[in-house]
Amino acid sequence: MEMKFTSANFDKEVLESKVPVLVDFFATWCGPCKMMAPAVEALAAEYEGKAKIGKLDVEESADIAARYGVMMVPTVILFKNGEVVSKNVGLQNKNTLKNALDASL
């Protein structure tokens, strides 16, 4: 299940997670974000129980986007044990995201 990350739940759901967490930093007006959404949703279903996968709206949670230096959307950051293990800026295909997830498991 795809999660919704916010300023309120980010530290608990992402930084304190026992499993890797893939966060898609997006904006509602972003075309490439919309194009990438189906891949993120598919991975969320595929990795259920093995990793958390979800989205963070950069306009609703600008503090979190600033904390991780997100200047462009989409930006996908993979966290493990509260640390950034990979960061991809721009439209990513499903295989790129899948490879990053597999490397973190």
All heavy atoms as an XYZ file, in Angstrom:
796
protein
N       0.837     -1.186      0.000
C       0.000      0.000      0.000
C       0.880      1.246      0.000
O       1.815      1.355      0.787
C      -0.879     -0.007      1.255
C      -1.807      1.167      1.328
S      -2.801      1.138      2.846
C      -1.666      1.890      3.988
N       0.578      2.154     -0.896
C       1.329      3.395     -0.978
C       0.979      4.280      0.218
O      -0.182      4.440      0.557
C       0.973      4.100     -2.289
C       1.828      5.296     -2.567
C       1.488      5.892     -3.918
O       0.477      6.594     -4.012
O       2.237      5.638     -4.858
N       1.987      4.852      0.843
C       1.778      5.688      2.020
C       1.819      7.160      1.643
O       2.376      7.525      0.609
C       2.863      5.409      3.057
C       2.887      3.960      3.523
S       3.988      3.718      4.922
C       3.137      4.624      6.202
N       1.249      7.978      2.517
C       1.361      9.425      2.360
C       2.224      9.931      3.501
O       1.862      9.792      4.664
C      -0.012     10.096      2.388
C       0.103     11.596      2.215
C      -1.231     12.305      2.178
C      -0.992     13.799      2.002
N      -2.209     14.574      2.052
N       3.394     10.485      3.152
C       4.291     11.027      4.157
C       4.052     12.529      4.278
O       3.824     13.212      3.280
C       5.746     10.743      3.790
C       6.058      9.276      3.664
C       6.475      8.733      2.472
C       5.909      8.433      4.756
C       6.764      7.378      2.350
C       6.186      7.067      4.652
C       6.613      6.547      3.443
N       4.122     13.030      5.508
C       3.900     14.448      5.783
C       4.925     14.914      6.817
O       5.634     14.097      7.412
C       2.495     14.686      6.369
O       2.415     14.010      7.633
C       1.396     14.180      5.437
N       4.946     16.207      7.065
C       5.830     16.739      8.113
C       5.503     16.088      9.451
O       6.391     15.837     10.267
C       5.662     18.259      8.231
O       6.020     18.877      7.022
N       4.225     15.803      9.679
C       3.781     15.251     10.960
C       4.229     13.808     11.183
O       4.537     13.419     12.305
C       2.258     15.341     11.066
N       4.269     12.993     10.118
C       4.591     11.573     10.321
C       5.959     11.150      9.772
O       6.354     10.004      9.915
C       3.494     10.679      9.719
C       3.506     10.621      8.194
O       4.359     11.170      7.511
N       2.510      9.952      7.644
N       6.692     12.061      9.162
C       7.932     11.700      8.458
C       8.961     11.018      9.364
O       9.469      9.948      9.030
C       8.549     12.939      7.797
C       9.697     12.607      6.885
C       9.471     12.242      5.566
C      11.003     12.639      7.345
C      10.516     11.916      4.721
C      12.064     12.320      6.508
C      11.815     11.967      5.199
N       9.279     11.636     10.500
C      10.315     11.063     11.366
C       9.940      9.663     11.832
O      10.763      8.749     11.785
C      10.579     11.970     12.576
C      11.336     13.243     12.185
O      11.620     13.437     10.980
O      11.637     14.043     13.082
N       8.692      9.479     12.240
C       8.244      8.170     12.737
C       8.201      7.133     11.610
O       8.745      6.039     11.738
C       6.872      8.302     13.397
C       6.354      6.980     13.950
C       5.003      7.162     14.622
C       4.489      5.942     15.330
N       4.755      4.665     14.722
N       7.550      7.483     10.499
C       7.328      6.513      9.416
C       8.565      6.250      8.563
O       8.721      5.165      8.014
C       6.179      6.981      8.514
C       4.821      6.986      9.180
C       4.306      5.598      9.527
O       4.866      4.589      9.031
O       3.343      5.511     10.307
N       9.434      7.248      8.430
C      10.589      7.103      7.541
C      11.877      6.883      8.333
O      12.535      5.862      8.186
C      10.728      8.333      6.610
C      11.976      8.211      5.736
C       9.487      8.485      5.746
N      12.219      7.828      9.187
C      13.516      7.761      9.872
C      13.589      6.653     10.912
O      14.651      6.096     11.148
C      13.845      9.115     10.500
C      13.893     10.285      9.502
C      14.282     11.567     10.216
C      14.838     10.007      8.348
N      12.448      6.320     11.543
C      12.445      5.275     12.569
C      12.001      3.915     12.033
O      11.860      2.963     12.801
C      11.530      5.702     13.732
C      12.016      6.952     14.445
C      11.020      7.499     15.456
O      10.098      6.754     15.870
O      11.154      8.676     15.823
N      11.806      3.800     10.730
C      11.322      2.567     10.124
C      12.357      1.451     10.239
O      13.564      1.679     10.094
C      11.004      2.800      8.647
O      10.622      1.589      8.037
N      11.856      0.245     10.479
C      12.725     -0.936     10.553
C      13.018     -1.510      9.157
O      13.883     -2.363      8.999
C      12.063     -2.032     11.408
C      11.738     -1.587     12.809
C      12.985     -1.473     13.667
C      12.652     -1.143     15.105
N      13.282      0.087     15.581
N      12.263     -1.064      8.163
C      12.460     -1.522      6.781
C      12.856     -0.318      5.916
O      12.608      0.826      6.301
C      11.176     -2.191      6.207
C      10.853     -3.467      6.967
C      10.004     -1.235      6.199
N      13.458     -0.554      4.752
C      13.796      0.560      3.854
C      12.535      1.336      3.452
O      11.447      0.770      3.376
C      14.420     -0.131      2.638
C      14.882     -1.453      3.140
C      13.901     -1.839      4.218
N      12.706      2.632      3.203
C      11.578      3.494      2.837
C      11.942      4.283      1.584
O      12.949      4.985      1.551
C      11.231      4.489      3.972
C       9.980      5.290      3.609
C      11.023      3.760      5.291
N      11.100      4.156      0.558
C      11.261      4.916     -0.681
C      10.272      6.068     -0.647
O       9.064      5.831     -0.543
C      10.989      4.011     -1.887
C      11.282      4.637     -3.244
C      12.770      4.509     -3.561
C      10.480      3.951     -4.331
N      10.786      7.293     -0.718
C       9.926      8.472     -0.666
C       9.976      9.196     -2.007
O      11.043      9.604     -2.461
C      10.352      9.442      0.461
C       9.407     10.638      0.526
C      10.395      8.726      1.808
N       8.808      9.339     -2.618
C       8.658     10.071     -3.877
C       8.248     11.496     -3.515
O       7.120     11.741     -3.101
C       7.585      9.379     -4.726
C       7.240     10.134     -5.999
O       7.986     11.057     -6.382
O       6.212      9.792     -6.614
N       9.197     12.436     -3.624
C       8.909     13.856     -3.389
C       8.283     14.385     -4.678
O       8.918     14.361     -5.723
C      10.201     14.619     -3.081
C      10.787     14.295     -1.732
C      11.546     13.145     -1.542
C      10.608     15.150     -0.656
C      12.102     12.848     -0.294
C      11.162     14.867      0.589
C      11.900     13.720      0.772
N       7.031     14.857     -4.581
C       6.296     15.246     -5.787
C       5.517     16.543     -5.559
O       5.429     17.043     -4.441
C       5.327     14.129     -6.189
C       4.038     14.146     -5.403
C       2.866     14.617     -5.982
C       4.002     13.725     -4.082
C       1.686     14.645     -5.248
C       2.831     13.751     -3.353
C       1.658     14.216     -3.938
N       4.951     17.055     -6.643
C       4.020     18.182     -6.574
C       2.836     17.853     -7.476
O       3.001     17.178     -8.499
C       4.692     19.466     -7.034
N       1.662     18.316     -7.085
C       0.446     17.979     -7.836
C       0.475     18.522     -9.263
O      -0.126     17.934    -10.156
C      -0.803     18.517     -7.112
O      -0.624     19.913     -6.876
C      -1.022     17.803     -5.790
N       1.191     19.609     -9.503
C       1.241     20.237    -10.822
C       2.334     19.657    -11.722
O       2.487     20.071    -12.867
C       1.460     21.750    -10.669
C       2.551     22.079     -9.689
C       2.387     22.434     -8.385
C       3.967     22.041     -9.904
N       3.607     22.630     -7.773
C       4.599     22.390     -8.689
C       4.778     21.739    -10.998
C       5.977     22.454     -8.539
C       6.162     21.799    -10.850
C       6.745     22.155     -9.626
N       3.117     18.716    -11.227
C       4.303     18.203    -11.926
C       3.946     17.069    -12.891
O       3.528     15.997    -12.460
C       5.304     17.745    -10.862
S       6.618     16.677    -11.442
N       4.135     17.308    -14.186
C       3.846     16.296    -15.205
C       4.648     15.016    -15.051
O       4.089     13.916    -15.030
N       5.998     15.107    -14.942
C       6.802     13.888    -14.768
C       6.418     13.114    -13.504
O       6.507     11.886    -13.481
C       8.243     14.410    -14.695
C       8.203     15.699    -15.466
C       6.850     16.282    -15.178
N       5.976     13.825    -12.468
C       5.535     13.142    -11.229
C       4.326     12.255    -11.530
O       4.250     11.121    -11.054
C       5.155     14.163    -10.154
S       6.508     15.237     -9.632
N       3.400     12.793    -12.313
C       2.198     12.033    -12.681
C       2.568     10.830    -13.535
O       1.966      9.760    -13.411
C       1.207     12.932    -13.423
C       0.590     13.983    -12.524
C      -0.320     14.913    -13.289
C      -0.845     15.994    -12.364
N      -1.263     17.180    -13.070
N       3.577     10.999    -14.407
C       4.007      9.894    -15.269
C       4.657      8.779    -14.439
O       4.537      7.610    -14.782
C       5.008     10.406    -16.316
C       4.380     11.312    -17.357
S       5.605     12.189    -18.371
C       6.537     10.842    -19.062
N       5.327      9.136    -13.352
C       6.029      8.161    -12.523
C       5.093      7.499    -11.504
O       5.399      6.422    -10.987
C       7.192      8.858    -11.798
C       8.208      7.900    -11.248
S       9.724      8.723    -10.733
C       9.171      9.536     -9.253
N       3.958      8.108    -11.217
C       3.050      7.614    -10.176
C       2.669      6.140    -10.318
O       2.702      5.407     -9.323
C       1.805      8.497    -10.102
N       2.320      5.646    -11.519
C       1.953      4.223    -11.620
C       3.087      3.279    -11.210
O       2.837      2.237    -10.595
C       1.601      4.047    -13.101
C       1.235      5.416    -13.571
C       2.101      6.354    -12.781
N       4.342      3.636    -11.511
C       5.482      2.793    -11.130
C       5.625      2.763     -9.614
O       5.859      1.704     -9.023
C       6.766      3.312    -11.780
N       5.457      3.915     -8.979
C       5.567      3.994     -7.517
C       4.448      3.172     -6.870
O       4.687      2.412     -5.926
C       5.544      5.464     -7.045
C       5.503      5.555     -5.527
C       6.758      6.221     -7.594
N       3.244      3.296     -7.397
C       2.103      2.528     -6.864
C       2.328      1.021     -7.027
O       2.052      0.237     -6.122
C       0.811      2.933     -7.576
C       0.336      4.323     -7.197
C      -0.751      4.859     -8.125
O      -1.418      4.045     -8.802
O      -0.917      6.086     -8.174
N       2.846      0.613     -8.175
C       3.096     -0.811     -8.430
C       4.158     -1.344     -7.469
O       4.023     -2.441     -6.926
C       3.536     -1.017     -9.880
N       5.210     -0.568     -7.240
C       6.264     -0.997     -6.319
C       5.739     -1.084     -4.891
O       6.129     -1.984     -4.142
C       7.456     -0.044     -6.397
C       8.282     -0.150     -7.674
C       9.269      1.002     -7.767
C       9.012     -1.475     -7.759
N       4.848     -0.175     -4.520
C       4.266     -0.207     -3.170
C       3.544     -1.532     -2.941
O       3.660     -2.138     -1.875
C       3.314      0.971     -2.979
N       2.826     -2.007     -3.948
C       2.123     -3.290     -3.834
C       3.119     -4.448     -3.830
O       3.003     -5.382     -3.035
C       1.136     -3.441     -4.983
N       4.115     -4.360     -4.698
C       5.097     -5.435     -4.867
C       5.974     -5.636     -3.615
O       6.352     -6.750     -3.296
C       5.994     -5.074     -6.053
C       6.685     -6.230     -6.694
C       7.427     -5.806     -7.968
O       6.855     -5.046     -8.784
O       8.575     -6.241     -8.127
N       6.285     -4.546     -2.932
C       7.196     -4.609     -1.782
C       6.471     -4.538     -0.441
O       7.105     -4.325      0.588
C       8.251     -3.497     -1.880
C       9.307     -3.817     -2.906
C       9.095     -3.532     -4.247
C      10.502     -4.433     -2.548
C      10.046     -3.837     -5.203
C      11.455     -4.746     -3.487
C      11.231     -4.444     -4.820
O      12.174     -4.760     -5.759
N       5.163     -4.744     -0.456
C       4.364     -4.749      0.767
C       5.001     -5.683      1.799
O       5.298     -6.835      1.502
C       2.945     -5.231      0.440
C       1.998     -5.205      1.610
C       1.153     -3.954      1.669
O       0.790     -3.434      0.596
O       0.872     -3.513      2.782
N       5.263     -5.152      2.999
C       5.851     -5.959      4.059
C       7.376     -6.001      4.041
O       7.994     -6.364      5.032
N       7.987     -5.620      2.902
C       9.455     -5.637      2.804
C      10.038     -4.230      2.856
O      11.175     -4.037      3.263
C       9.893     -6.300      1.494
C       9.564     -7.787      1.435
C      10.153     -8.419      0.194
C       9.196     -8.231     -0.966
N       9.595     -8.924     -2.194
N       9.240     -3.252      2.407
C       9.680     -1.858      2.384
C       8.440     -0.972      2.428
O       7.344     -1.414      2.083
C      10.485     -1.569      1.125
N       8.634      0.271      2.861
C       7.546      1.255      2.805
C       7.801      2.125      1.586
O       8.932      2.539      1.325
C       7.558      2.152      4.043
C       7.151      1.472      5.319
C       7.125      2.510      6.442
C       6.966      1.856      7.784
N       7.033      2.849      8.866
N       6.732      2.394      0.847
C       6.848      3.216     -0.353
C       5.700      4.212     -0.338
O       4.550      3.839     -0.101
C       6.803      2.343     -1.625
C       8.002      1.392     -1.601
C       6.786      3.206     -2.875
C       8.020      0.352     -2.669
N       6.039      5.465     -0.574
C       4.984      6.465     -0.565
C       5.441      7.799     -1.110
O       6.552      7.946     -1.614
N       4.533      8.754     -0.991
C       4.738     10.074     -1.579
C       4.739     11.152     -0.507
O       4.075     11.016      0.518
C       3.601     10.380     -2.559
C       3.536      9.450     -3.738
C       2.323      9.787     -4.583
C       2.351      9.153     -5.931
N       3.440      9.588     -6.771
N       5.469     12.234     -0.799
C       5.467     13.410      0.050
C       5.271     14.620     -0.846
O       6.066     14.847     -1.768
C       6.788     13.514      0.822
C       6.868     14.689      1.782
C       7.436     14.245      3.113
C       7.690     15.823      1.212
N       4.206     15.367     -0.615
C       3.902     16.568     -1.394
C       4.829     17.687     -0.920
O       4.757     18.100      0.243
C       2.433     16.952     -1.197
C       1.997     18.110     -2.088
O       2.797     19.036     -2.310
O       0.842     18.087     -2.548
N       5.699     18.178     -1.811
C       6.697     19.171     -1.418
C       6.080     20.520     -1.034
O       6.707     21.291     -0.322
C       7.777     19.383     -2.508
C       8.570     18.098     -2.719
C       7.185     19.871     -3.806
N       4.864     20.775     -1.502
C       4.227     22.040     -1.136
C       3.570     21.949      0.234
O       3.543     22.920      0.978
C       3.233     22.462     -2.215
C       3.973     22.830     -3.497
C       3.070     23.327     -4.596
O       1.889     22.919     -4.658
O       3.557     24.128     -5.409
N       3.055     20.765      0.586
C       2.455     20.575      1.913
C       3.515     20.381      2.987
O       3.289     20.689      4.145
C       1.539     19.337      1.911
C       0.266     19.501      1.127
C      -0.569     18.220      1.127
O      -0.193     17.236      1.784
O      -1.602     18.210      0.433
N       4.656     19.817      2.612
C       5.718     19.497      3.582
C       7.051     20.079      3.108
O       8.054     19.378      2.980
C       5.829     17.980      3.748
O       4.599     17.433      4.165
N       7.056     21.403      2.885
C       8.247     22.083      2.367
C       9.441     21.952      3.317
O      10.589     21.934      2.874
C       7.929     23.554      2.110
N       9.175     21.839      4.615
C      10.268     21.703      5.585
C      11.062     20.419      5.357
O      12.291     20.413      5.438
C       9.736     21.771      7.015
C       8.671     20.710      7.309
O       7.858     20.397      6.404
O       8.636     20.203      8.443
N      10.354     19.324      5.059
C      11.025     18.045      4.821
C      11.798     18.100      3.496
O      12.941     17.654      3.414
C      10.026     16.864      4.799
C       9.221     16.807      6.103
C      10.742     15.546      4.531
C      10.016     16.498      7.349
N      11.178     18.676      2.478
C      11.852     18.809      1.179
C      13.135     19.625      1.349
O      14.192     19.249      0.821
C      10.921     19.467      0.168
N      13.079     20.704      2.116
C      14.259     21.541      2.338
C      15.330     20.785      3.130
O      16.520     20.893      2.841
C      13.859     22.815      3.078
N      14.893     19.985      4.106
C      15.834     19.229      4.947
C      16.710     18.301      4.096
O      17.869     18.094      4.388
C      15.058     18.396      5.972
C      15.973     17.721      6.988
C      15.298     16.665      7.836
N      14.096     17.043      8.536
C      13.379     16.185      9.284
N      13.762     14.914      9.412
N      12.276     16.575      9.895
N      16.132     17.768      3.017
C      16.861     16.823      2.167
C      17.307     17.433      0.838
O      17.703     16.712     -0.073
C      16.033     15.542      1.963
C      15.948     14.795      3.269
C      14.829     14.916      4.080
C      17.028     14.049      3.736
C      14.775     14.288      5.317
C      16.989     13.430      4.971
C      15.859     13.548      5.759
O      15.823     12.940      6.989
N      17.266     18.751      0.747
C      17.780     19.443     -0.432
C      17.035     19.139     -1.710
O      17.630     19.121     -2.785
N      15.727     18.898     -1.602
C      14.929     18.611     -2.795
C      14.619     19.930     -3.508
O      13.873     20.754     -2.996
C      13.626     17.863     -2.436
C      12.752     17.682     -3.670
C      13.956     16.520     -1.803
N      15.250     20.118     -4.668
C      15.071     21.351     -5.442
C      14.173     21.133     -6.659
O      13.599     22.068     -7.174
C      16.431     21.865     -5.940
C      17.406     22.149     -4.839
S      16.814     23.505     -3.839
C      18.235     23.873     -2.866
N      14.128     19.889     -7.133
C      13.337     19.555     -8.314
C      12.430     18.382     -7.993
O      12.792     17.531     -7.181
C      14.242     19.143     -9.485
C      15.044     20.257    -10.102
S      16.160     19.618    -11.395
C      15.065     18.656    -12.407
N      11.280     18.347     -8.641
C      10.399     17.189     -8.516
C      10.213     16.594     -9.909
O      10.230     17.326    -10.891
C       9.019     17.562     -7.898
C       9.175     17.838     -6.423
C       8.357     18.730     -8.600
N      10.092     15.272     -9.996
C      10.159     14.346     -8.867
C      11.596     14.095     -8.408
O      12.523     14.114     -9.211
C       9.558     13.056     -9.428
C       9.880     13.112    -10.898
C       9.821     14.583    -11.261
N      11.739     13.881     -7.116
C      12.983     13.398     -6.535
C      12.600     12.191     -5.690
O      11.644     12.249     -4.924
C      13.664     14.470     -5.655
O      14.124     15.537     -6.488
C      14.857     13.882     -4.896
N      13.326     11.096     -5.858
C      13.043      9.880     -5.093
C      14.243      9.604     -4.190
O      15.374      9.490     -4.675
C      12.793      8.672     -6.027
C      12.512      7.424     -5.205
C      11.631      8.961     -6.968
N      13.973      9.541     -2.893
C      15.033      9.269     -1.923
C      14.721      7.958     -1.209
O      13.600      7.747     -0.751
C      15.189     10.418     -0.910
C      15.505     11.733     -1.634
C      16.291     10.082      0.109
C      15.659     12.937     -0.723
N      15.724      7.106     -1.137
C      15.598      5.829     -0.432
C      16.325      5.945      0.904
O      17.485      6.344      0.952
C      16.209      4.707     -1.274
C      16.148      3.303     -0.681
C      14.711      2.842     -0.479
C      16.897      2.322     -1.569
N      15.600      5.643      1.971
C      16.140      5.702      3.327
C      16.267      4.292      3.881
O      15.418      3.441      3.631
C      15.189      6.474      4.252
C      15.048      7.922      3.921
C      14.135      8.346      2.967
C      15.812      8.883      4.581
C      13.988      9.699      2.655
C      15.669     10.234      4.284
C      14.758     10.638      3.318
N      17.333      4.068      4.656
C      17.485      2.806      5.377
C      18.109      3.143      6.724
O      19.128      3.837      6.781
C      18.375      1.832      4.597
C      18.453      0.464      5.267
C      19.191     -0.541      4.399
C      19.162     -1.903      5.050
N      19.881     -2.893      4.250
N      17.475      2.680      7.792
C      17.932      2.976      9.153
C      18.071      4.479      9.380
O      19.014      4.939     10.021
C      19.256      2.264      9.452
C      19.122      0.757      9.329
O      18.109      0.185      9.706
N      20.138      0.117      8.786
N      17.149      5.249      8.803
C      17.143      6.694      9.001
C      18.148      7.467      8.173
O      18.242      8.685      8.286
N      18.901      6.775      7.333
C      19.929      7.419      6.509
C      19.544      7.375      5.035
O      18.925      6.418      4.580
C      21.273      6.698      6.678
C      21.794      6.661      8.098
C      22.210      8.026      8.615
O      22.792      8.804      7.833
O      21.922      8.323      9.791
N      19.960      8.399      4.289
C      19.740      8.416      2.844
C      20.732      7.448      2.204
O      21.935      7.572      2.406
C      19.959      9.837      2.275
C      19.903      9.821      0.749
C      18.934     10.804      2.844
N      20.217      6.463      1.455
C      21.109      5.528      0.763
C      21.154      5.783     -0.742
O      22.120      5.413     -1.395
C      20.787      4.039      1.049
C      21.125      3.699      2.485
C      19.362      3.688      0.754
N      20.131      6.431     -1.284
C      20.190      6.837     -2.690
C      19.218      7.977     -2.931
O      18.218      8.120     -2.227
C      19.900      5.670     -3.637
O      18.530      5.347     -3.637
N      19.551      8.786     -3.938
C      18.707      9.928     -4.293
C      18.724     10.056     -5.808
O      19.795     10.145     -6.410
C      19.276     11.199     -3.640
C      18.474     12.457     -3.902
C      19.079     13.601     -3.083
C      18.321     14.891     -3.284
N      18.887     15.960     -2.452
N      17.536      9.989     -6.410
C      17.405     10.119     -7.863
C      16.517     11.316     -8.168
O      15.407     11.405     -7.652
C      16.773      8.862     -8.467
C      17.677      7.657     -8.332
O      18.777      7.645     -8.856
N      17.222      6.653     -7.613
N      17.038     12.215     -9.005
C      16.295     13.416     -9.368
C      15.776     13.275    -10.795
O      16.500     12.833    -11.679
C      17.196     14.666     -9.253
C      16.437     15.919     -9.658
C      17.737     14.804     -7.836
N      14.506     13.656    -10.983
C      13.902     13.567    -12.307
C      13.114     12.287    -12.466
O      13.084     11.435    -11.577
N      12.476     12.159    -13.607
C      11.637     10.999    -13.910
C      12.475      9.726    -13.899
O      13.507      9.646    -14.563
C      10.985     11.201    -15.285
C      10.053     10.104    -15.779
C       8.866      9.939    -14.843
C       9.573     10.437    -17.181
N      12.038      8.742    -13.111
C      12.743      7.458    -13.008
C      11.827      6.352    -13.516
O      10.621      6.412    -13.311
C      13.097      7.161    -11.545
C      13.899      8.237    -10.858
C      15.266      8.449    -11.473
O      15.975      7.488    -11.751
N      15.635      9.694    -11.695
N      12.425      5.330    -14.119
C      11.590      4.199    -14.523
C      11.504      3.203    -13.373
O      12.277      3.247    -12.413
C      12.071      3.572    -15.842
C      13.413      2.899    -15.722
O      13.732      2.276    -14.712
N      14.217      3.011    -16.760
N      10.572      2.298    -13.473
C      10.316      1.326    -12.400
C      11.558      0.493    -12.091
O      11.859      0.231    -10.936
C       9.132      0.436    -12.781
C       8.742     -0.537    -11.684
C       7.562     -1.402    -12.091
C       7.293     -2.458    -11.046
N       6.347     -3.461    -11.484
N      12.296      0.070    -13.130
C      13.472     -0.779    -12.908
C      14.548     -0.078    -12.090
O      15.197     -0.695    -11.252
C      14.059     -1.267    -14.238
C      13.240     -2.399    -14.819
O      12.447     -3.027    -14.125
N      13.423     -2.653    -16.097
N      14.748      1.225    -12.329
C      15.741      1.982    -11.567
C      15.362      1.983    -10.084
O      16.210      1.749     -9.215
C      15.829      3.433    -12.089
O      16.178      3.396    -13.468
C      16.865      4.237    -11.328
N      14.095      2.238     -9.802
C      13.618      2.268     -8.418
C      13.678      0.874     -7.797
O      14.070      0.712     -6.645
C      12.194      2.822     -8.368
C      12.016      4.245     -8.919
C      10.552      4.642     -8.898
C      12.863      5.234     -8.154
N      13.311     -0.133     -8.582
C      13.333     -1.522     -8.112
C      14.761     -1.949     -7.759
O      14.987     -2.573     -6.718
C      12.746     -2.415     -9.207
C      12.497     -3.849     -8.807
C      11.736     -4.538     -9.934
C      11.567     -6.011     -9.770
N      11.276     -6.513     -8.464
N      15.722     -1.579     -8.600
C      17.127     -1.925     -8.337
C      17.613     -1.286     -7.044
O      18.329     -1.921     -6.266
C      18.016     -1.516     -9.513
C      17.777     -2.381    -10.743
O      17.256     -3.480    -10.647
N      18.162     -1.868    -11.897
N      17.236     -0.039     -6.811
C      17.631      0.646     -5.573
C      17.025     -0.048     -4.366
O      17.696     -0.273     -3.357
C      17.214      2.114     -5.638
N      15.745     -0.407     -4.475
C      15.078     -1.116     -3.369
C      15.727     -2.470     -3.104
O      16.016     -2.803     -1.954
C      13.594     -1.319     -3.701
C      12.680     -0.142     -3.425
C      11.358     -0.318     -4.147
C      12.454      0.022     -1.933
N      15.966     -3.219     -4.164
C      16.566     -4.556     -4.016
C      17.939     -4.467     -3.349
O      18.284     -5.300     -2.512
C      16.676     -5.263     -5.361
C      15.313     -5.723     -5.886
O      14.353     -5.766     -5.098
O      15.218     -6.000     -7.091
N      18.699     -3.438     -3.684
C      20.044     -3.272     -3.101
C      19.967     -2.941     -1.607
O      20.908     -3.204     -0.869
C      20.793     -2.169     -3.841
N      18.834     -2.405     -1.167
C      18.711     -1.995      0.242
C      18.113     -3.083      1.124
O      18.103     -2.944      2.342
C      17.857     -0.739      0.337
O      16.492     -1.043      0.100
N      17.599     -4.152      0.519
C      16.939     -5.189      1.314
C      17.937     -6.177      1.912
O      19.001     -6.377      1.402
C      15.917     -5.942      0.457
C      14.712     -5.119      0.020
C      13.836     -5.915     -0.909
C      13.910     -4.640      1.214
